[in-house]
C-alpha cells in the first residue's frame, strides 16, 4: 500500500472542522502548546527547614493528597514563610509510586509543599481546572519518566504538549466537569455519613445499649433491665457465649502447585474476596463436603487480610487462610457476620500496622466471648444493618456510575470531540 494512499486515508478519517496534531485529532481552532510556556513550575522544600505551628501557611505532604477532592485544602502542617505557591496552582507528587495513582489536586489556599511535590501555576491563558482535568485524564504517567523509579522533573513538564482551546472554552469545559466533581464529592460525603451512622448503630444494637422497640419491654410493659457480665452490662435477657459455642470454624486447605488445574472447582484465595484479583485457580480433588462453600456462606479471612465476607459466588473450595463459619442452632449467620465485622474493625483501628497485617488463631477466635440476644432479636438487628448496607451499596453504585460519566465527559470535552457553547467575546 503506497504512502500516498495511506496519507489520503488518514486525511479522510479526520472529521470536518478537525485537524491532526501531535496529541491526536483536535478542533481546527484549537492549538497545542508545550506546558512550559503556560505555567510556572515550583518544587517544595524539605520539612527540616521549617518550624511547624498551628497556623500560618499550609504545608502539604504527599499523604495530604489522598482524599478524593479536587482541592488540596486540608493539612495538619503550617509554617511561617513568605515563600508561597499561589492558590489555584495544580499540585502533584513528582517521584515514586504516588505518580501512578494520579494524586493531582488544586491548591485551595496560598501554600507551601514538601520536596516530593511539584506545583504548576498557570499563566493568564490557561485555566487551572482545565489543566487539572487534562493531567487527570491523560495521567501523570504520561508526563513522567517511568523507566525505573517514576519521577517528574522540569525537563518532563516543559515540553509536555497540551491541546488548548481559547480560555473561555477552557473555562466552560472546566465548569462542566466541576459540576460532576461536585456531585461526586457530595456522594462521597453522603456515603461516609451513612457508613458512620451504620457504625454507630452497630455499636448500639450489637451491645444491647439500644434495644429495638419490640424487644425492649417485658410483658407488663415495663422496660427490661441489664445485668453484669464479663463483657460489662448487657441486657438481662441476653447471654454471653464463646464464638466457638455459637459456631464452628472450619479450616481451609493448603494446596501444592501441582494440584492447581485450569478448570474444575474454583479455589477462593484472599485476593478473590478483597477485590484485588478476579482470577481463580481450580481443583479437581474430591474433598469432604465441609471443605466446599456455597453461595451465601460466611467466610472469614484470618491472616494478613482480616475480616468476614459473605460468599456470593458458585460452589467453591476455600484456601488455607480462610475459614468457613457454620452457625449452630439458635444463632443467626447474618448477626454473626455483623458481630465479627464490628469486632475486626475495632482490631484494625487498634492495630499498630493499621490493620494491614493482622493475624488471629482459630483457638483465639473460638474462645472469644460475645453477647447474643434471642434468635428473633438477632435476626431483627441483622435486618436493620443489612438494609443500611443495601442503601450504602446503592450509593456506591451511583458513585461508580457518576465517575464513569465524568470519564466519558473528559474523553469528549478535553479532546474537542464534543464542543460546549461559550462566550466568544
TAQUI-V265571 format. One record per residue. N is the residue number from 0. RES is the residue in one letter. PHI is phi in whole degrees, 0 to 359 (none if undefined). OMEGA is omega in whole degrees, -180 to 180 (999 if undefined). Layout:
n:N res:RES phi:PHI omega:OMEGA
n:N res:RES phi:PHI omega:OMEGA
This chain:
n:0 res:X phi:none omega:-172
n:1 res:X phi:285 omega:176
n:2 res:X phi:302 omega:179
n:3 res:X phi:298 omega:-179
n:4 res:X phi:294 omega:179
n:5 res:X phi:298 omega:180
n:6 res:X phi:295 omega:179
n:7 res:X phi:297 omega:179
n:8 res:X phi:296 omega:179
n:9 res:X phi:295 omega:180
n:10 res:X phi:295 omega:179
n:11 res:X phi:292 omega:-179
n:12 res:X phi:279 omega:-179
n:13 res:X phi:273 omega:-179
n:14 res:X phi:297 omega:176
n:15 res:X phi:298 omega:-179
n:16 res:X phi:90 omega:-179
n:17 res:X phi:235 omega:-180
n:18 res:X phi:215 omega:176
n:19 res:X phi:277 omega:178
n:20 res:X phi:226 omega:179
n:21 res:X phi:291 omega:178
n:22 res:X phi:247 omega:180
n:23 res:X phi:112 omega:-179
n:24 res:X phi:281 omega:-180
n:25 res:X phi:225 omega:178
n:26 res:X phi:301 omega:-178
n:27 res:X phi:299 omega:-178
n:28 res:X phi:269 omega:172
n:29 res:X phi:267 omega:174
n:30 res:X phi:228 omega:173
n:31 res:X phi:241 omega:179
n:32 res:X phi:223 omega:174
n:33 res:X phi:293 omega:-176
n:34 res:X phi:300 omega:179
n:35 res:X phi:300 omega:178
n:36 res:X phi:276 omega:-171
n:37 res:X phi:248 omega:-174
n:38 res:X phi:220 omega:165
n:39 res:X phi:259 omega:-175
n:40 res:X phi:256 omega:-180
n:41 res:X phi:232 omega:171
n:42 res:X phi:241 omega:-177
n:43 res:X phi:274 omega:179
n:44 res:X phi:238 omega:179
n:45 res:X phi:296 omega:179
n:46 res:X phi:296 omega:180
n:47 res:X phi:294 omega:-180
n:48 res:X phi:276 omega:-170
n:49 res:X phi:236 omega:170
n:50 res:X phi:253 omega:-176
n:51 res:X phi:273 omega:180
n:52 res:X phi:219 omega:-179
n:53 res:X phi:267 omega:177
n:54 res:X phi:207 omega:-178
n:55 res:X phi:122 omega:179
n:56 res:X phi:278 omega:177
n:57 res:X phi:300 omega:-180
n:58 res:X phi:240 omega:-175
n:59 res:X phi:256 omega:169
n:60 res:X phi:246 omega:-177
n:61 res:X phi:303 omega:-176
n:62 res:X phi:295 omega:177
n:63 res:X phi:283 omega:177
n:64 res:X phi:261 omega:-174
n:65 res:X phi:282 omega:-178
n:66 res:X phi:289 omega:-174
n:67 res:X phi:273 omega:-177
n:68 res:X phi:288 omega:173
n:69 res:X phi:292 omega:-173
n:70 res:X phi:261 omega:170
n:71 res:X phi:270 omega:-173
n:72 res:X phi:227 omega:-177
n:73 res:X phi:225 omega:178
n:74 res:X phi:207 omega:177
n:75 res:X phi:274 omega:-173
n:76 res:X phi:251 omega:177
n:77 res:X phi:223 omega:179
n:78 res:X phi:226 omega:172
n:79 res:X phi:253 omega:-177
n:80 res:X phi:207 omega:177
n:81 res:X phi:276 omega:-180
n:82 res:X phi:273 omega:-175
n:83 res:X phi:227 omega:168
n:84 res:X phi:260 omega:-171
n:85 res:X phi:292 omega:171
n:86 res:X phi:305 omega:-177
n:87 res:X phi:95 omega:177
n:88 res:X phi:290 omega:178
n:89 res:X phi:271 omega:-173
n:90 res:X phi:238 omega:-179
n:91 res:X phi:198 omega:176
n:92 res:X phi:292 omega:180
n:93 res:X phi:246 omega:175
n:94 res:X phi:203 omega:175
n:95 res:X phi:89 omega:-175
n:96 res:X phi:295 omega:180
n:97 res:X phi:299 omega:177
n:98 res:X phi:300 omega:-175
n:99 res:X phi:288 omega:178
n:100 res:X phi:270 omega:170
n:101 res:X phi:61 omega:179
n:102 res:X phi:278 omega:-179
n:103 res:X phi:247 omega:179
n:104 res:X phi:222 omega:174
n:105 res:X phi:245 omega:-179
n:106 res:X phi:294 omega:179
n:107 res:X phi:282 omega:-177
n:108 res:X phi:228 omega:169
n:109 res:X phi:306 omega:-170
n:110 res:X phi:214 omega:170
n:111 res:X phi:228 omega:-170
n:112 res:X phi:208 omega:179
n:113 res:X phi:292 omega:-178
n:114 res:X phi:297 omega:179
n:115 res:X phi:276 omega:-179
n:116 res:X phi:245 omega:176
n:117 res:X phi:231 omega:178
n:118 res:X phi:230 omega:177
n:119 res:X phi:241 omega:177
n:120 res:X phi:261 omega:-172
n:121 res:X phi:284 omega:169
n:122 res:X phi:287 omega:-173
n:123 res:X phi:301 omega:-174
n:124 res:X phi:277 omega:-177
n:125 res:X phi:233 omega:177
n:126 res:X phi:282 omega:-175
n:127 res:X phi:297 omega:179
n:128 res:X phi:286 omega:173
n:129 res:X phi:296 omega:178
n:130 res:X phi:296 omega:178
n:131 res:X phi:306 omega:-178
n:132 res:X phi:289 omega:177
n:133 res:X phi:298 omega:180
n:134 res:X phi:294 omega:179
n:135 res:X phi:296 omega:-178
n:136 res:X phi:293 omega:-175
n:137 res:X phi:276 omega:176
n:138 res:X phi:88 omega:179
n:139 res:X phi:297 omega:180
n:140 res:X phi:294 omega:176
n:141 res:X phi:284 omega:177
n:142 res:X phi:266 omega:-166
n:143 res:X phi:280 omega:166
n:144 res:X phi:272 omega:-176
n:145 res:X phi:248 omega:-178
n:146 res:X phi:291 omega:176
n:147 res:X phi:228 omega:172
n:148 res:X phi:279 omega:-179
n:149 res:X phi:304 omega:178
n:150 res:X phi:206 omega:178
n:151 res:X phi:233 omega:177
n:152 res:X phi:238 omega:178
n:153 res:X phi:305 omega:-178
n:154 res:X phi:294 omega:176
n:155 res:X phi:274 omega:-177
n:156 res:X phi:288 omega:-171
n:157 res:X phi:303 omega:-179
n:158 res:X phi:273 omega:-175
n:159 res:X phi:294 omega:-175
n:160 res:X phi:277 omega:180
n:161 res:X phi:240 omega:172
n:162 res:X phi:290 omega:-165
n:163 res:X phi:228 omega:168
n:164 res:X phi:279 omega:175
n:165 res:X phi:297 omega:-177
n:166 res:X phi:303 omega:-178
n:167 res:X phi:297 omega:179
n:168 res:X phi:287 omega:174
n:169 res:X phi:305 omega:-178
n:170 res:X phi:295 omega:178
n:171 res:X phi:297 omega:178
n:172 res:X phi:296 omega:-179
n:173 res:X phi:298 omega:180
n:174 res:X phi:295 omega:179
n:175 res:X phi:297 omega:180
n:176 res:X phi:288 omega:178
n:177 res:X phi:294 omega:177
n:178 res:X phi:299 omega:178
n:179 res:X phi:289 omega:176
n:180 res:X phi:302 omega:-180
n:181 res:X phi:296 omega:178
n:182 res:X phi:295 omega:178
n:183 res:X phi:300 omega:-180
n:184 res:X phi:298 omega:180
n:185 res:X phi:295 omega:178
n:186 res:X phi:295 omega:178
n:187 res:X phi:298 omega:178
n:188 res:X phi:295 omega:-180
n:189 res:X phi:294 omega:178
n:190 res:X phi:298 omega:179
n:191 res:X phi:299 omega:179
n:192 res:X phi:294 omega:180
n:193 res:X phi:296 omega:179
n:194 res:X phi:293 omega:177
n:195 res:X phi:294 omega:178
n:196 res:X phi:297 omega:179
n:197 res:X phi:297 omega:179
n:198 res:X phi:299 omega:179
n:199 res:X phi:296 omega:179
n:200 res:X phi:296 omega:178
n:201 res:X phi:300 omega:-178
n:202 res:X phi:296 omega:179
n:203 res:X phi:279 omega:-173
n:204 res:X phi:285 omega:-176
n:205 res:X phi:283 omega:177
n:206 res:X phi:254 omega:-178
n:207 res:X phi:80 omega:178
n:208 res:X phi:296 omega:172
n:209 res:X phi:240 omega:179
n:210 res:X phi:253 omega:172
n:211 res:X phi:292 omega:-172
n:212 res:X phi:308 omega:-176
n:213 res:X phi:289 omega:-180
n:214 res:X phi:241 omega:-171
n:215 res:X phi:272 omega:-172
n:216 res:X phi:242 omega:171
n:217 res:X phi:284 omega:-179
n:218 res:X phi:298 omega:180
n:219 res:X phi:275 omega:176
n:220 res:X phi:90 omega:178
n:221 res:X phi:275 omega:-179
n:222 res:X phi:294 omega:174
n:223 res:X phi:288 omega:-179
n:224 res:X phi:267 omega:179
n:225 res:X phi:236 omega:178
n:226 res:X phi:218 omega:177
n:227 res:X phi:286 omega:176
n:228 res:X phi:210 omega:178
n:229 res:X phi:294 omega:176
n:230 res:X phi:260 omega:-175
n:231 res:X phi:102 omega:180
n:232 res:X phi:290 omega:176
n:233 res:X phi:227 omega:177
n:234 res:X phi:305 omega:-174
n:235 res:X phi:297 omega:-178
n:236 res:X phi:259 omega:174
n:237 res:X phi:261 omega:178
n:238 res:X phi:228 omega:176
n:239 res:X phi:258 omega:177
n:240 res:X phi:224 omega:175
n:241 res:X phi:282 omega:177
n:242 res:X phi:297 omega:177
n:243 res:X phi:291 omega:175
n:244 res:X phi:281 omega:-177
n:245 res:X phi:282 omega:-174
n:246 res:X phi:201 omega:175
n:247 res:X phi:247 omega:176
n:248 res:X phi:261 omega:-173
n:249 res:X phi:254 omega:-176
n:250 res:X phi:294 omega:168
n:251 res:X phi:280 omega:-175
n:252 res:X phi:239 omega:173
n:253 res:X phi:278 omega:-177
n:254 res:X phi:235 omega:172
n:255 res:X phi:271 omega:-177
n:256 res:X phi:303 omega:-177
n:257 res:X phi:288 omega:-179
n:258 res:X phi:270 omega:180
n:259 res:X phi:287 omega:179
n:260 res:X phi:234 omega:177
n:261 res:X phi:272 omega:178
n:262 res:X phi:208 omega:-179
n:263 res:X phi:124 omega:179
n:264 res:X phi:274 omega:180
n:265 res:X phi:296 omega:177
n:266 res:X phi:251 omega:-177
n:267 res:X phi:278 omega:173
n:268 res:X phi:248 omega:-175
n:269 res:X phi:305 omega:-177
n:270 res:X phi:295 omega:178
n:271 res:X phi:285 omega:-180
n:272 res:X phi:262 omega:-176
n:273 res:X phi:259 omega:-178
n:274 res:X phi:86 omega:-180
n:275 res:X phi:274 omega:180
n:276 res:X phi:196 omega:-179
n:277 res:X phi:256 omega:-177
n:278 res:X phi:277 omega:-180
n:279 res:X phi:243 omega:162
n:280 res:X phi:273 omega:-178
n:281 res:X phi:229 omega:179
n:282 res:X phi:219 omega:174
n:283 res:X phi:250 omega:179
n:284 res:X phi:292 omega:174
n:285 res:X phi:268 omega:-174
n:286 res:X phi:246 omega:173
n:287 res:X phi:302 omega:-174
n:288 res:X phi:303 omega:-178
n:289 res:X phi:293 omega:180
n:290 res:X phi:278 omega:177
n:291 res:X phi:256 omega:170
n:292 res:X phi:234 omega:180
n:293 res:X phi:237 omega:-179
n:294 res:X phi:307 omega:178
n:295 res:X phi:95 omega:180
n:296 res:X phi:288 omega:179
n:297 res:X phi:268 omega:177
n:298 res:X phi:245 omega:179
n:299 res:X phi:222 omega:177
n:300 res:X phi:273 omega:-170
n:301 res:X phi:242 omega:-178
n:302 res:X phi:225 omega:-179
n:303 res:X phi:67 omega:170
n:304 res:X phi:277 omega:-163
n:305 res:X phi:221 omega:173
n:306 res:X phi:137 omega:-177
n:307 res:X phi:273 omega:178
n:308 res:X phi:216 omega:170
n:309 res:X phi:269 omega:-178
n:310 res:X phi:289 omega:-178
n:311 res:X phi:241 omega:-180
n:312 res:X phi:242 omega:-179
n:313 res:X phi:284 omega:177
n:314 res:X phi:305 omega:-173
n:315 res:X phi:209 omega:173
n:316 res:X phi:253 omega:180
n:317 res:X phi:252 omega:-173
n:318 res:X phi:282 omega:-172
n:319 res:X phi:301 omega:-176
n:320 res:X phi:274 omega:-179
n:321 res:X phi:228 omega:169
n:322 res:X phi:254 omega:164
n:323 res:X phi:263 omega:-178
n:324 res:X phi:246 omega:179
n:325 res:X phi:251 omega:-177
n:326 res:X phi:282 omega:174
n:327 res:X phi:281 omega:179
n:328 res:X phi:300 omega:179
n:329 res:X phi:95 omega:-179
n:330 res:X phi:235 omega:-175
n:331 res:X phi:276 omega:177
n:332 res:X phi:298 omega:-179
n:333 res:X phi:295 omega:178
n:334 res:X phi:296 omega:180
n:335 res:X phi:297 omega:177
n:336 res:X phi:303 omega:-178
n:337 res:X phi:290 omega:176
n:338 res:X phi:297 omega:179
n:339 res:X phi:293 omega:179
n:340 res:X phi:298 omega:179
n:341 res:X phi:294 omega:180
n:342 res:X phi:297 omega:-177
n:343 res:X phi:287 omega:176
n:344 res:X phi:296 omega:177
n:345 res:X phi:294 omega:178
n:346 res:X phi:295 omega:179
n:347 res:X phi:297 omega:-179
n:348 res:X phi:294 omega:-178
n:349 res:X phi:271 omega:-177
n:350 res:X phi:285 omega:178
n:351 res:X phi:292 omega:180
n:352 res:X phi:268 omega:-179
n:353 res:X phi:75 omega:178
n:354 res:X phi:81 omega:-175
n:355 res:X phi:271 omega:-177
n:356 res:X phi:225 omega:-180
n:357 res:X phi:284 omega:178
n:358 res:X phi:210 omega:178
n:359 res:X phi:220 omega:-180
n:360 res:X phi:272 omega:177
n:361 res:X phi:298 omega:-179
n:362 res:X phi:297 omega:179
n:363 res:X phi:296 omega:-180
n:364 res:X phi:295 omega:-178
n:365 res:X phi:296 omega:-178
n:366 res:X phi:269 omega:179
n:367 res:X phi:292 omega:-178
n:368 res:X phi:261 omega:179
n:369 res:X phi:214 omega:179
n:370 res:X phi:265 omega:-179
n:371 res:X phi:234 omega:169
n:372 res:X phi:277 omega:174
n:373 res:X phi:296 omega:-180
n:374 res:X phi:301 omega:-179
n:375 res:X phi:295 omega:179
n:376 res:X phi:287 omega:174
n:377 res:X phi:305 omega:-178
n:378 res:X phi:297 omega:-180
n:379 res:X phi:295 omega:178
n:380 res:X phi:297 omega:-179
n:381 res:X phi:297 omega:179
n:382 res:X phi:296 omega:179
n:383 res:X phi:297 omega:-179
n:384 res:X phi:292 omega:177
n:385 res:X phi:294 omega:177
n:386 res:X phi:298 omega:176
n:387 res:X phi:296 omega:177
n:388 res:X phi:300 omega:-179
n:389 res:X phi:296 omega:179
n:390 res:X phi:294 omega:179
n:391 res:X phi:296 omega:180
n:392 res:X phi:297 omega:178
n:393 res:X phi:297 omega:178
n:394 res:X phi:293 omega:179
n:395 res:X phi:294 omega:176
n:396 res:X phi:294 omega:177
n:397 res:X phi:296 omega:178
n:398 res:X phi:298 omega:179
n:399 res:X phi:299 omega:179
n:400 res:X phi:294 omega:179
n:401 res:X phi:294 omega:176
n:402 res:X phi:297 omega:177
n:403 res:X phi:295 omega:178
n:404 res:X phi:299 omega:180
n:405 res:X phi:297 omega:180
n:406 res:X phi:300 omega:177
n:407 res:X phi:295 omega:178
n:408 res:X phi:296 omega:179
n:409 res:X phi:299 omega:-180
n:410 res:X phi:298 omega:-179
n:411 res:X phi:280 omega:-171
n:412 res:X phi:279 omega:-175
n:413 res:X phi:282 omega:175
n:414 res:X phi:254 omega:-180
n:415 res:X phi:82 omega:178
n:416 res:X phi:299 omega:174
n:417 res:X phi:244 omega:-178
n:418 res:X phi:255 omega:177
n:419 res:X phi:256 omega:173
n:420 res:X phi:291 omega:179
n:421 res:X phi:207 omega:-178
n:422 res:X phi:284 omega:-177
n:423 res:X phi:274 omega:-179
n:424 res:X phi:288 omega:999
